[in-house]
Amino acid sequence: MALLSYFRDRENVRILKMNQEDAVHKDGKKETPLSSIAQAFEEISDLINKNKKETGNNNDNDDCKYVDLQLKPFCEACTLVSVLFGCLGIAFKFAEMEYTAKLRDLLEASKDFNTLSSVVDHDLKNKTVKSPGSHTRNLRRVRQGLDLIRELFQNFLSAENHTLKKAATTAYQQVCAPYHTWAVRTAVSAGMCTLPTRDQLLVNINETEKSAEKEMRRYIKASLDVIKTIDNLYIYRGITLDW
């Protein structure tokens, strides 16, 4: 069943990628997977910042009191990120499978829960926040996936991490490695040798150096607002982030 679910996710990603390749911006420019992701997260970021301005709240530690993201639109934006994991090959296979499985659970949960906070509050009430398979735990893992891509992009654009392998290795070690078992860390480390080159990745995502930098910076900035908002949902409710 897990294997069938995995291949179904892969097919959905393939179809999504094809649709994105055929999409066209309003200004006549062809839409790419990366520009679609950046646009989706900018829209969520705009909602967060609009809400903060309307409530007069500029304290990051209190964002969660005023910002509550709709679960289904959030999941739909996160689905676009799956394409990027697919472009990174075997090295990120575990991250891709974990990410898509957790995201699929949250999409299913959106039939019963309208917002991210309602998911967390439900698990708090039932004392299942950190239980394997809980929606709140899965949200934590999806958030981790978003942060992994953000960190990878940040490294990819820096002079110190020019190669994709170095950018990806540093991102994984910082974001995911502390929460993975030795076996998973070892497998990921071995898989890093199979990553595409920097130029191959740009071809895979249909970008040039210049356009990739523009779209990556858009995602880095917008996703950080989303990640902070998710973290604040936990912090405000007394849930630690070290898991």
PyRosetta script that sets phi, psi and omega in degrees:
from pyrosetta import init, pose_from_sequence

init()
pose = pose_from_sequence("MALLSYFRDRENVRILKMNQEDAVHKDGKKETPLSSIAQAFEEISDLINKNKKETGNNNDNDDCKYVDLQLKPFCEACTLVSVLFGCLGIAFKFAEMEYTAKLRDLLEASKDFNTLSSVVDHDLKNKTVKSPGSHTRNLRRVRQGLDLIRELFQNFLSAENHTLKKAATTAYQQVCAPYHTWAVRTAVSAGMCTLPTRDQLLVNINETEKSAEKEMRRYIKASLDVIKTIDNLYIYRGITLDW")
pose.set_psi(1, -43.7)
pose.set_omega(1, 179.1)
pose.set_phi(2, -62.4)
pose.set_psi(2, -39.0)
pose.set_omega(2, -179.8)
pose.set_phi(3, -65.9)
pose.set_psi(3, -41.9)
pose.set_omega(3, 178.9)
pose.set_phi(4, -63.1)
pose.set_psi(4, -40.6)
pose.set_omega(4, 179.3)
pose.set_phi(5, -63.8)
pose.set_psi(5, -37.4)
pose.set_omega(5, -179.3)
pose.set_phi(6, -64.3)
pose.set_psi(6, -47.8)
pose.set_omega(6, -178.4)
pose.set_phi(7, -68.0)
pose.set_psi(7, -30.7)
pose.set_omega(7, 175.5)
pose.set_phi(8, -65.1)
pose.set_psi(8, -40.7)
pose.set_omega(8, 177.0)
pose.set_phi(9, -63.1)
pose.set_psi(9, -41.1)
pose.set_omega(9, -179.7)
pose.set_phi(10, -63.3)
pose.set_psi(10, -39.6)
pose.set_omega(10, 179.1)
pose.set_phi(11, -67.0)
pose.set_psi(11, -39.7)
pose.set_omega(11, 177.6)
pose.set_phi(12, -62.3)
pose.set_psi(12, -39.7)
pose.set_omega(12, 178.2)
pose.set_phi(13, -64.7)
pose.set_psi(13, -41.8)
pose.set_omega(13, -179.7)
pose.set_phi(14, -61.8)
pose.set_psi(14, -44.0)
pose.set_omega(14, 179.8)
pose.set_phi(15, -65.5)
pose.set_psi(15, -42.0)
pose.set_omega(15, 178.9)
pose.set_phi(16, -60.8)
pose.set_psi(16, -41.3)
pose.set_omega(16, -179.2)
pose.set_phi(17, -64.5)
pose.set_psi(17, -40.8)
pose.set_omega(17, 178.8)
pose.set_phi(18, -63.1)
pose.set_psi(18, -41.4)
pose.set_omega(18, 179.1)
pose.set_phi(19, -64.8)
pose.set_psi(19, -38.5)
pose.set_omega(19, -179.8)
pose.set_phi(20, -67.7)
pose.set_psi(20, -36.4)
pose.set_omega(20, -179.2)
pose.set_phi(21, -67.4)
pose.set_psi(21, -25.5)
pose.set_omega(21, -179.7)
pose.set_phi(22, -90.6)
pose.set_psi(22, -11.7)
pose.set_omega(22, -177.0)
pose.set_phi(23, -73.5)
pose.set_psi(23, 152.7)
pose.set_omega(23, -179.5)
pose.set_phi(24, -132.7)
pose.set_psi(24, 135.8)
pose.set_omega(24, 176.8)
pose.set_phi(25, -67.2)
pose.set_psi(25, 162.7)
pose.set_omega(25, 177.5)
pose.set_phi(26, -63.2)
pose.set_psi(26, -27.9)
pose.set_omega(26, -179.2)
pose.set_phi(27, -84.5)
pose.set_psi(27, 6.8)
pose.set_omega(27, 176.0)
pose.set_phi(28, 93.8)
pose.set_psi(28, -7.4)
pose.set_omega(28, -179.7)
pose.set_phi(29, -83.2)
pose.set_psi(29, 143.2)
pose.set_omega(29, -179.0)
pose.set_phi(30, -70.9)
pose.set_psi(30, 135.5)
pose.set_omega(30, -179.4)
pose.set_phi(31, -82.5)
pose.set_psi(31, 139.8)
pose.set_omega(31, 178.9)
pose.set_phi(32, -113.4)
pose.set_psi(32, 164.3)
pose.set_omega(32, 177.0)
pose.set_phi(33, -54.8)
pose.set_psi(33, -40.7)
pose.set_omega(33, -178.2)
pose.set_phi(34, -68.4)
pose.set_psi(34, -40.7)
pose.set_omega(34, 179.1)
pose.set_phi(35, -68.7)
pose.set_psi(35, -33.1)
pose.set_omega(35, 177.2)
pose.set_phi(36, -64.5)
pose.set_psi(36, -42.4)
pose.set_omega(36, 178.9)
pose.set_phi(37, -64.9)
pose.set_psi(37, -47.0)
pose.set_omega(37, -179.4)
pose.set_phi(38, -59.9)
pose.set_psi(38, -42.9)
pose.set_omega(38, -179.2)
pose.set_phi(39, -63.7)
pose.set_psi(39, -44.7)
pose.set_omega(39, -178.2)
pose.set_phi(40, -61.7)
pose.set_psi(40, -42.8)
pose.set_omega(40, -178.7)
pose.set_phi(41, -77.3)
pose.set_psi(41, -27.5)
pose.set_omega(41, 174.0)
pose.set_phi(42, -66.3)
pose.set_psi(42, -36.3)
pose.set_omega(42, 178.6)
pose.set_phi(43, -64.7)
pose.set_psi(43, -41.2)
pose.set_omega(43, 177.3)
pose.set_phi(44, -67.3)
pose.set_psi(44, -42.6)
pose.set_omega(44, 178.7)
pose.set_phi(45, -60.3)
pose.set_psi(45, -40.6)
pose.set_omega(45, 178.8)
pose.set_phi(46, -61.6)
pose.set_psi(46, -39.6)
pose.set_omega(46, 178.7)
pose.set_phi(47, -64.5)
pose.set_psi(47, -41.6)
pose.set_omega(47, 179.2)
pose.set_phi(48, -61.6)
pose.set_psi(48, -49.0)
pose.set_omega(48, -177.5)
pose.set_phi(49, -70.0)
pose.set_psi(49, -33.1)
pose.set_omega(49, 176.0)
pose.set_phi(50, -64.4)
pose.set_psi(50, -42.9)
pose.set_omega(50, 179.7)
pose.set_phi(51, -64.1)
pose.set_psi(51, -40.4)
pose.set_omega(51, 179.7)
pose.set_phi(52, -63.7)
pose.set_psi(52, -40.3)
pose.set_omega(52, 179.6)
pose.set_phi(53, -68.1)
pose.set_psi(53, -40.9)
pose.set_omega(53, -178.4)
pose.set_phi(54, -66.0)
pose.set_psi(54, -31.7)
pose.set_omega(54, -178.9)
pose.set_phi(55, -93.9)
pose.set_psi(55, -6.0)
pose.set_omega(55, -179.0)
pose.set_phi(56, 70.7)
pose.set_psi(56, 24.0)
pose.set_omega(56, -177.6)
pose.set_phi(57, -102.5)
pose.set_psi(57, 117.7)
pose.set_omega(57, 178.8)
pose.set_phi(58, -123.1)
pose.set_psi(58, 12.8)
pose.set_omega(58, -179.8)
pose.set_phi(59, -96.7)
pose.set_psi(59, 114.3)
pose.set_omega(59, -177.5)
pose.set_phi(60, -56.6)
pose.set_psi(60, -32.2)
pose.set_omega(60, -177.8)
pose.set_phi(61, -71.6)
pose.set_psi(61, -14.9)
pose.set_omega(61, -178.5)
pose.set_phi(62, -111.6)
pose.set_psi(62, 6.1)
pose.set_omega(62, -176.8)
pose.set_phi(63, -53.2)
pose.set_psi(63, -39.0)
pose.set_omega(63, -172.9)
pose.set_phi(64, -65.2)
pose.set_psi(64, -20.0)
pose.set_omega(64, 179.6)
pose.set_phi(65, -70.0)
pose.set_psi(65, -25.3)
pose.set_omega(65, -171.8)
pose.set_phi(66, -118.7)
pose.set_psi(66, -21.1)
pose.set_omega(66, -177.2)
pose.set_phi(67, -110.2)
pose.set_psi(67, 120.0)
pose.set_omega(67, 177.7)
pose.set_phi(68, -133.4)
pose.set_psi(68, 113.0)
pose.set_omega(68, -175.7)
pose.set_phi(69, -81.1)
pose.set_psi(69, 142.2)
pose.set_omega(69, 174.2)
pose.set_phi(70, -69.2)
pose.set_psi(70, 133.0)
pose.set_omega(70, -173.0)
pose.set_phi(71, -67.0)
pose.set_psi(71, -47.4)
pose.set_omega(71, -175.3)
pose.set_phi(72, -64.8)
pose.set_psi(72, -49.1)
pose.set_omega(72, 177.4)
pose.set_phi(73, -60.0)
pose.set_psi(73, -36.1)
pose.set_omega(73, 177.4)
pose.set_phi(74, -61.5)
pose.set_psi(74, -47.1)
pose.set_omega(74, -180.0)
pose.set_phi(75, -63.6)
pose.set_psi(75, -38.2)
pose.set_omega(75, -179.9)
pose.set_phi(76, -64.1)
pose.set_psi(76, -39.0)
pose.set_omega(76, 177.1)
pose.set_phi(77, -66.7)
pose.set_psi(77, -41.4)
pose.set_omega(77, -179.1)
pose.set_phi(78, -65.9)
pose.set_psi(78, -30.5)
pose.set_omega(78, 178.9)
pose.set_phi(79, -59.8)
pose.set_psi(79, -34.8)
pose.set_omega(79, -179.8)
pose.set_phi(80, -62.1)
pose.set_psi(80, -30.8)
pose.set_omega(80, -177.9)
pose.set_phi(81, -67.5)
pose.set_psi(81, -23.6)
pose.set_omega(81, -179.9)
pose.set_phi(82, -55.9)
pose.set_psi(82, -32.4)
pose.set_omega(82, 179.9)
pose.set_phi(83, -59.1)
pose.set_psi(83, -39.8)
pose.set_omega(83, -178.3)
pose.set_phi(84, -66.4)
pose.set_psi(84, -40.8)
pose.set_omega(84, 177.2)
pose.set_phi(85, -59.7)
pose.set_psi(85, -40.3)
pose.set_omega(85, 179.9)
pose.set_phi(86, -63.3)
pose.set_psi(86, -30.5)
pose.set_omega(86, -179.1)
pose.set_phi(87, -77.5)
pose.set_psi(87, -12.8)
pose.set_omega(87, -175.5)
pose.set_phi(88, -93.1)
pose.set_psi(88, -7.6)
pose.set_omega(88, 173.4)
pose.set_phi(89, 78.1)
pose.set_psi(89, -157.3)
pose.set_omega(89, -172.1)
pose.set_phi(90, -60.2)
pose.set_psi(90, -35.2)
pose.set_omega(90, -176.6)
pose.set_phi(91, -55.9)
pose.set_psi(91, -34.4)
pose.set_omega(91, -177.5)
pose.set_phi(92, -109.3)
pose.set_psi(92, 20.2)
pose.set_omega(92, -179.1)
pose.set_phi(93, -61.8)
pose.set_psi(93, -43.3)
pose.set_omega(93, -179.6)
pose.set_phi(94, -65.1)
pose.set_psi(94, -43.7)
pose.set_omega(94, 179.5)
pose.set_phi(95, -62.5)
pose.set_psi(95, -39.2)
pose.set_omega(95, 179.7)
pose.set_phi(96, -65.0)
pose.set_psi(96, -46.8)
pose.set_omega(96, -178.9)
pose.set_phi(97, -64.3)
pose.set_psi(97, -42.3)
pose.set_omega(97, 179.0)
pose.set_phi(98, -64.9)
pose.set_psi(98, -45.2)
pose.set_omega(98, -178.4)
pose.set_phi(99, -61.1)
pose.set_psi(99, -49.4)
pose.set_omega(99, -176.8)
pose.set_phi(100, -67.8)
pose.set_psi(100, -34.7)
pose.set_omega(100, 179.0)
pose.set_phi(101, -67.3)
pose.set_psi(101, -45.2)
pose.set_omega(101, 179.6)
pose.set_phi(102, -66.4)
pose.set_psi(102, -38.8)
pose.set_omega(102, -179.8)
pose.set_phi(103, -67.2)
pose.set_psi(103, -38.1)
pose.set_omega(103, 177.7)
pose.set_phi(104, -61.5)
pose.set_psi(104, -39.3)
pose.set_omega(104, 177.3)
pose.set_phi(105, -62.8)
pose.set_psi(105, -42.4)
pose.set_omega(105, -179.4)
pose.set_phi(106, -68.3)
pose.set_psi(106, -36.1)
pose.set_omega(106, 176.2)
pose.set_phi(107, -62.8)
pose.set_psi(107, -40.4)
pose.set_omega(107, 177.3)
pose.set_phi(108, -66.4)
pose.set_psi(108, -38.4)
pose.set_omega(108, 179.7)
pose.set_phi(109, -65.9)
pose.set_psi(109, -26.6)
pose.set_omega(109, -178.5)
pose.set_phi(110, -64.7)
pose.set_psi(110, -11.3)
pose.set_omega(110, 175.5)
pose.set_phi(111, -74.3)
pose.set_psi(111, -24.0)
pose.set_omega(111, -177.7)
pose.set_phi(112, -112.9)
pose.set_psi(112, -21.0)
pose.set_omega(112, -178.0)
pose.set_phi(113, -123.9)
pose.set_psi(113, 135.2)
pose.set_omega(113, -177.8)
pose.set_phi(114, -87.2)
pose.set_psi(114, -33.3)
pose.set_omega(114, -173.6)
pose.set_phi(115, -128.6)
pose.set_psi(115, 165.5)
pose.set_omega(115, 177.0)
pose.set_phi(116, -64.9)
pose.set_psi(116, -39.3)
pose.set_omega(116, -177.8)
pose.set_phi(117, -66.5)
pose.set_psi(117, -33.0)
pose.set_omega(117, -179.9)
pose.set_phi(118, -67.4)
pose.set_psi(118, -31.1)
pose.set_omega(118, 176.4)
pose.set_phi(119, -66.9)
pose.set_psi(119, -48.0)
pose.set_omega(119, -178.8)
pose.set_phi(120, -65.2)
pose.set_psi(120, -42.7)
pose.set_omega(120, -179.5)
pose.set_phi(121, -64.4)
pose.set_psi(121, -35.6)
pose.set_omega(121, 178.2)
pose.set_phi(122, -62.9)
pose.set_psi(122, -45.3)
pose.set_omega(122, -179.4)
pose.set_phi(123, -71.7)
pose.set_psi(123, -31.8)
pose.set_omega(123, 175.2)
pose.set_phi(124, -62.4)
pose.set_psi(124, -45.3)
pose.set_omega(124, -179.6)
pose.set_phi(125, -60.6)
pose.set_psi(125, -37.4)
pose.set_omega(125, -176.8)
pose.set_phi(126, -95.6)
pose.set_psi(126, 4.8)
pose.set_omega(126, 179.1)
pose.set_phi(127, 56.2)
pose.set_psi(127, 42.4)
pose.set_omega(127, -178.3)
pose.set_phi(128, -124.0)
pose.set_psi(128, 20.0)
pose.set_omega(128, -176.4)
pose.set_phi(129, -52.4)
pose.set_psi(129, -48.6)
pose.set_omega(129, -175.9)
pose.set_phi(130, -101.6)
pose.set_psi(130, 8.4)
pose.set_omega(130, 179.9)
pose.set_phi(131, -69.6)
pose.set_psi(131, 139.2)
pose.set_omega(131, 177.5)
pose.set_phi(132, -54.9)
pose.set_psi(132, 128.9)
pose.set_omega(132, 178.1)
pose.set_phi(133, 89.7)
pose.set_psi(133, -6.4)
pose.set_omega(133, 179.6)
pose.set_phi(134, -70.3)
pose.set_psi(134, 152.0)
pose.set_omega(134, -179.4)
pose.set_phi(135, -61.8)
pose.set_psi(135, -37.8)
pose.set_omega(135, -179.0)
pose.set_phi(136, -66.8)
pose.set_psi(136, -39.2)
pose.set_omega(136, 176.3)
pose.set_phi(137, -66.0)
pose.set_psi(137, -41.4)
pose.set_omega(137, 179.9)
pose.set_phi(138, -66.8)
pose.set_psi(138, -35.5)
pose.set_omega(138, 175.9)
pose.set_phi(139, -63.1)
pose.set_psi(139, -38.8)
pose.set_omega(139, 178.6)
pose.set_phi(140, -61.6)
pose.set_psi(140, -40.2)
pose.set_omega(140, -179.3)
pose.set_phi(141, -72.5)
pose.set_psi(141, -37.0)
pose.set_omega(141, 176.5)
pose.set_phi(142, -65.3)
pose.set_psi(142, -43.3)
pose.set_omega(142, 176.7)
pose.set_phi(143, -57.7)
pose.set_psi(143, -38.6)
pose.set_omega(143, 178.8)
pose.set_phi(144, -63.6)
pose.set_psi(144, -38.5)
pose.set_omega(144, 178.1)
pose.set_phi(145, -64.2)
pose.set_psi(145, -41.5)
pose.set_omega(145, 177.8)
pose.set_phi(146, -62.4)
pose.set_psi(146, -40.2)
pose.set_omega(146, -178.9)
pose.set_phi(147, -70.0)
pose.set_psi(147, -34.7)
pose.set_omega(147, 178.3)
pose.set_phi(148, -61.9)
pose.set_psi(148, -46.0)
pose.set_omega(148, 178.8)
pose.set_phi(149, -66.1)
pose.set_psi(149, -40.4)
pose.set_omega(149, 178.7)
pose.set_phi(150, -60.6)
pose.set_psi(150, -46.3)
pose.set_omega(150, -179.1)
pose.set_phi(151, -66.4)
pose.set_psi(151, -39.4)
pose.set_omega(151, 178.5)
pose.set_phi(152, -61.5)
pose.set_psi(152, -45.3)
pose.set_omega(152, 178.2)
pose.set_phi(153, -60.2)
pose.set_psi(153, -43.1)
pose.set_omega(153, -178.0)
pose.set_phi(154, -62.0)
pose.set_psi(154, -42.9)
pose.set_omega(154, 178.4)
pose.set_phi(155, -68.7)
pose.set_psi(155, -39.0)
pose.set_omega(155, -178.5)
pose.set_phi(156, -60.1)
pose.set_psi(156, -33.4)
pose.set_omega(156, -177.0)
pose.set_phi(157, -89.7)
pose.set_psi(157, -8.0)
pose.set_omega(157, -178.5)
pose.set_phi(158, -90.2)
pose.set_psi(158, 151.0)
pose.set_omega(158, -178.7)
pose.set_phi(159, -65.9)
pose.set_psi(159, -31.4)
pose.set_omega(159, -176.3)
pose.set_phi(160, -71.1)
pose.set_psi(160, -25.9)
pose.set_omega(160, -176.6)
pose.set_phi(161, -121.3)
pose.set_psi(161, 54.8)
pose.set_omega(161, -172.6)
pose.set_phi(162, -63.8)
pose.set_psi(162, -40.5)
pose.set_omega(162, -179.2)
pose.set_phi(163, -77.5)
pose.set_psi(163, 150.5)
pose.set_omega(163, 179.1)
pose.set_phi(164, -64.2)
pose.set_psi(164, -38.8)
pose.set_omega(164, -179.5)
pose.set_phi(165, -59.5)
pose.set_psi(165, -45.6)
pose.set_omega(165, -179.2)
pose.set_phi(166, -68.5)
pose.set_psi(166, -40.6)
pose.set_omega(166, 179.2)
pose.set_phi(167, -62.5)
pose.set_psi(167, -44.2)
pose.set_omega(167, -177.8)
pose.set_phi(168, -70.3)
pose.set_psi(168, -41.3)
pose.set_omega(168, -179.9)
pose.set_phi(169, -62.1)
pose.set_psi(169, -46.1)
pose.set_omega(169, 179.4)
pose.set_phi(170, -63.2)
pose.set_psi(170, -42.1)
pose.set_omega(170, 179.9)
pose.set_phi(171, -63.3)
pose.set_psi(171, -45.7)
pose.set_omega(171, -179.3)
pose.set_phi(172, -62.9)
pose.set_psi(172, -45.5)
pose.set_omega(172, -178.5)
pose.set_phi(173, -61.5)
pose.set_psi(173, -34.1)
pose.set_omega(173, -177.4)
pose.set_phi(174, -82.0)
pose.set_psi(174, -39.9)
pose.set_omega(174, -171.9)
pose.set_phi(175, -94.9)
pose.set_psi(175, -44.2)
pose.set_omega(175, -170.9)
pose.set_phi(176, -108.3)
pose.set_psi(176, -36.4)
pose.set_omega(176, -174.1)
pose.set_phi(177, -52.1)
pose.set_psi(177, -40.0)
pose.set_omega(177, -179.0)
pose.set_phi(178, -60.5)
pose.set_psi(178, -18.9)
pose.set_omega(178, -176.1)
pose.set_phi(179, -110.0)
pose.set_psi(179, 1.4)
pose.set_omega(179, -179.1)
pose.set_phi(180, -103.8)
pose.set_psi(180, 154.4)
pose.set_omega(180, 178.2)
pose.set_phi(181, -72.8)
pose.set_psi(181, 166.2)
pose.set_omega(181, 179.1)
pose.set_phi(182, -58.5)
pose.set_psi(182, -40.1)
pose.set_omega(182, -178.1)
pose.set_phi(183, -62.6)
pose.set_psi(183, -43.5)
pose.set_omega(183, 179.8)
pose.set_phi(184, -67.0)
pose.set_psi(184, -44.2)
pose.set_omega(184, 179.4)
pose.set_phi(185, -60.0)
pose.set_psi(185, -39.7)
pose.set_omega(185, 179.8)
pose.set_phi(186, -66.7)
pose.set_psi(186, -42.7)
pose.set_omega(186, 179.6)
pose.set_phi(187, -64.3)
pose.set_psi(187, -41.9)
pose.set_omega(187, 179.3)
pose.set_phi(188, -64.5)
pose.set_psi(188, -42.5)
pose.set_omega(188, -179.8)
pose.set_phi(189, -60.1)
pose.set_psi(189, -43.3)
pose.set_omega(189, 178.8)
pose.set_phi(190, -66.2)
pose.set_psi(190, -36.8)
pose.set_omega(190, -178.2)
pose.set_phi(191, -71.3)
pose.set_psi(191, -18.9)
pose.set_omega(191, -178.8)
pose.set_phi(192, -60.0)
pose.set_psi(192, -26.0)
pose.set_omega(192, 179.5)
pose.set_phi(193, -70.0)
pose.set_psi(193, -16.2)
pose.set_omega(193, -177.9)
pose.set_phi(194, -96.2)
pose.set_psi(194, 0.4)
pose.set_omega(194, -179.8)
pose.set_phi(195, -60.5)
pose.set_psi(195, 146.7)
pose.set_omega(195, 174.8)
pose.set_phi(196, -66.7)
pose.set_psi(196, 162.2)
pose.set_omega(196, 175.9)
pose.set_phi(197, -72.1)
pose.set_psi(197, 170.0)
pose.set_omega(197, 178.0)
pose.set_phi(198, -56.5)
pose.set_psi(198, -46.8)
pose.set_omega(198, -179.2)
pose.set_phi(199, -66.2)
pose.set_psi(199, -37.9)
pose.set_omega(199, 178.9)
pose.set_phi(200, -64.5)
pose.set_psi(200, -39.4)
pose.set_omega(200, 178.2)
pose.set_phi(201, -62.3)
pose.set_psi(201, -43.3)
pose.set_omega(201, 179.9)
pose.set_phi(202, -60.9)
pose.set_psi(202, -38.5)
pose.set_omega(202, 177.2)
pose.set_phi(203, -66.5)
pose.set_psi(203, -43.8)
pose.set_omega(203, -178.5)
pose.set_phi(204, -59.8)
pose.set_psi(204, -35.3)
pose.set_omega(204, -177.9)
pose.set_phi(205, -101.3)
pose.set_psi(205, 8.7)
pose.set_omega(205, 173.8)
pose.set_phi(206, 60.3)
pose.set_psi(206, 46.2)
pose.set_omega(206, -179.5)
pose.set_phi(207, -131.1)
pose.set_psi(207, 158.4)
pose.set_omega(207, 169.2)
pose.set_phi(208, -98.8)
pose.set_psi(208, 172.0)
pose.set_omega(208, 176.4)
pose.set_phi(209, -55.6)
pose.set_psi(209, -44.7)
pose.set_omega(209, -176.4)
pose.set_phi(210, -67.8)
pose.set_psi(210, -47.5)
pose.set_omega(210, -177.8)
pose.set_phi(211, -69.7)
pose.set_psi(211, -35.8)
pose.set_omega(211, 178.7)
pose.set_phi(212, -63.3)
pose.set_psi(212, -42.7)
pose.set_omega(212, 179.4)
pose.set_phi(213, -60.7)
pose.set_psi(213, -43.3)
pose.set_omega(213, 179.7)
pose.set_phi(214, -60.4)
pose.set_psi(214, -49.0)
pose.set_omega(214, -176.7)
pose.set_phi(215, -71.3)
pose.set_psi(215, -37.1)
pose.set_omega(215, 178.3)
pose.set_phi(216, -64.2)
pose.set_psi(216, -41.5)
pose.set_omega(216, 178.7)
pose.set_phi(217, -65.4)
pose.set_psi(217, -35.4)
pose.set_omega(217, 176.2)
pose.set_phi(218, -61.6)
pose.set_psi(218, -45.5)
pose.set_omega(218, -179.4)
pose.set_phi(219, -67.2)
pose.set_psi(219, -43.2)
pose.set_omega(219, -179.4)
pose.set_phi(220, -54.9)
pose.set_psi(220, -48.2)
pose.set_omega(220, -177.5)
pose.set_phi(221, -67.7)
pose.set_psi(221, -47.7)
pose.set_omega(221, -176.4)
pose.set_phi(222, -70.3)
pose.set_psi(222, -41.8)
pose.set_omega(222, -177.4)
pose.set_phi(223, -65.9)
pose.set_psi(223, -29.9)
pose.set_omega(223, 179.4)
pose.set_phi(224, -62.4)
pose.set_psi(224, -38.4)
pose.set_omega(224, 176.6)
pose.set_phi(225, -63.1)
pose.set_psi(225, -41.3)
pose.set_omega(225, -179.5)
pose.set_phi(226, -67.2)
pose.set_psi(226, -45.2)
pose.set_omega(226, -179.7)
pose.set_phi(227, -61.6)
pose.set_psi(227, -43.7)
pose.set_omega(227, 178.5)
pose.set_phi(228, -62.4)
pose.set_psi(228, -39.8)
pose.set_omega(228, -179.7)
pose.set_phi(229, -64.3)
pose.set_psi(229, -41.3)
pose.set_omega(229, 177.7)
pose.set_phi(230, -65.2)
pose.set_psi(230, -45.4)
pose.set_omega(230, 179.2)
pose.set_phi(231, -58.4)
pose.set_psi(231, -39.8)
pose.set_omega(231, -178.9)
pose.set_phi(232, -67.3)
pose.set_psi(232, -26.9)
pose.set_omega(232, 175.3)
pose.set_phi(233, -60.5)
pose.set_psi(233, -38.7)
pose.set_omega(233, 179.9)
pose.set_phi(234, -77.3)
pose.set_psi(234, -49.1)
pose.set_omega(234, -176.1)
pose.set_phi(235, -58.2)
pose.set_psi(235, -45.9)
pose.set_omega(235, -177.8)
pose.set_phi(236, -61.9)
pose.set_psi(236, -27.5)
pose.set_omega(236, -178.7)
pose.set_phi(237, -96.7)
pose.set_psi(237, 9.8)
pose.set_omega(237, 175.9)
pose.set_phi(238, 77.9)
pose.set_psi(238, 19.8)
pose.set_omega(238, 179.4)
pose.set_phi(239, -96.7)
pose.set_psi(239, 123.9)
pose.set_omega(239, -179.1)
pose.set_phi(240, -70.5)
pose.set_psi(240, 164.6)
pose.set_omega(240, -177.9)
pose.set_phi(241, -109.1)
pose.set_psi(241, 8.0)
pose.set_omega(241, -174.8)
pose.set_phi(242, -93.8)
pose.set_psi(242, 50.6)
pose.set_omega(242, 179.1)
pose.set_phi(243, -152.7)
pose.dump_pdb("model.pdb")
